[in-house]
Amino acid sequence: MNIKKTKATQPSSKLAAWIKREREETAILLRCIPATVVSLFVVSVICMNLLANKTLLQTEWIALDGGILISWLSFMCMDIITKYFGPKASNKIAILASAINVLTCLIFYIASIIPSNAVDYTALNGILGGTWFILLGSTIAFLASAVINNCLNWTIGKAFRNNPDGKLAYAAQTYISTFIGQFMDNFIFSIIVFVGFAPIFWDGFHWTVLQCAVCALTGAVAELIMEIIFSPFGYRIVTKWKKHNVGQEYLAYINGGK
């Protein structure tokens, strides 16, 4: 009888221990990671979601939404965090940014439906209120692409055993992971929103799968160019963190545990 109870409680005990460790690890990470990078990351995710409501260009073979104007910053922040703290830390910050984005969208939506005697800003209310399936699509696409980007970035970095902290290693990590991650982000978002939901809720407006693919590829190239331009700043940030031993409490925790 006692043996059965012990066996039955083992999985729940392991789960409780895992949850406790993850909460503790996350708390340490949030204490250690510089606030500027996290703030820029969160703001870029929120702006990316808002700008996704606007189509910048649409032809028979290409379509671009406003999200490409800022999404490069999100991926650059993830590359910085991944390079220094690891992919798991970057994934956690991505989840945090997505959660804050959802909360922000909820607040915007509430603000947009509150009656007001002031001038009717219908267009502004539409932007603030957003569209639920755009939020759904952007959240799913971003989280999926974040995991792909962070894991790929870390894996590529492991290949540079002789000089893992060099400029060549950083460039290879960021350029390859950003291009693939951005492509997947754009493609998943386009398929969910403009192929899946738009024809139903936007009076037949939609993108073709070809438009989604070309949009994803074009956006990935544009965002890769931005990454190439700004990656030296990212490399300097990582180098500065190493010089000043930033986040040693978290790095010691994940390397040695408790």
Residue, then its C-alpha position, 0 to 999 in steps of 0.5 A: m500500500n505504501i509502495k503504491k502511494t510512493k510510486a504514484t506520488q513520484p511523477s507529481s513530486k518531480l513535476a513540482a520540483w521542476i516547476k520550482r526550479e524553473r521559477e527560480e531560474t526565471a527569477i534569477l534570469l530577470r534579475c541578471i539580464p540587462a533591462t535595456v535589451v529586454s525593453l527593446f525586445v518587448v517594445s519591438v514585439i508589441c509594435m510588430n503586432l500593431l504594424a501587422n494590421k497594415t499591408l504595405l504592398q500587395t501585387e499578384w506575387i508579393a505582399l508585405d505587411g508593416g511588421i517587417l519594419i521592426s521585426w529585425l529588432s526582435f530577432m537581434c535582441m534574441d540573438i544577443i540574449t542567445k549568444y550570452f545567456g543561451p537559447k533557453a533564456s532567450n526562449k523565456i524572454a520571448i514568452l515573456a514578451s508575447a505575454i506582455n504583448v497579449l496583455t497590451c492588446l487586451i488593454f488596447y481593445i478595452a480602450s477602443i470599445i469604451p464609449s466616448n463623447a470626444v471626436d470619433y477616432t474610428a481608424l485609431n480605435g480599429i488599430l488599437g482594437g486590432t483583430w483577434f486572429i492577427l494577434l493569434g497568428s502573430t503570437i503563434a508565428f513569433l513563438a515558433s520562429a523564436v524557438i527555431n532562431n534561438c536553437l539554430n543560433w546556439t547550434i551554429g555557434k557550437a560549430f566554431r570551437n576554436n573561436p566561439d566568441g569571434k566576429l565570424a562566429y557571431a556573424a554566422q550565428t546571427y545571419i543564418s538563424t535570423f534569415i531562417g527564423q524570419f522566414m518561418d515567422n513571416f510564412i507561418f503568420s501569413i498562412i494563418v492570417f491571410v490564407g486561413f482567417a482573412p477570406i472569412f472575416w475580411d470579405g474575401f480579401h486574402w493572400t495566395v500561398l505563393q504570396c505568403a512564400v514570396c512575402a516571407l522570403t522578401g521579408a526575411v531578406a529585408e530583415l537580414i539586411m537590417e541584421i547585417i547593418f546592426s549586428p556590429f552593435g549586437y556584437r559590441i553589447v555581447t562583448k561588453w557584457k562579457k567584459h563586465n561579467v554581466g549576469q554571472e548569477y544566472l550563468a553560475y546557476i545554469n552551469g552548476g545548479k544548486 
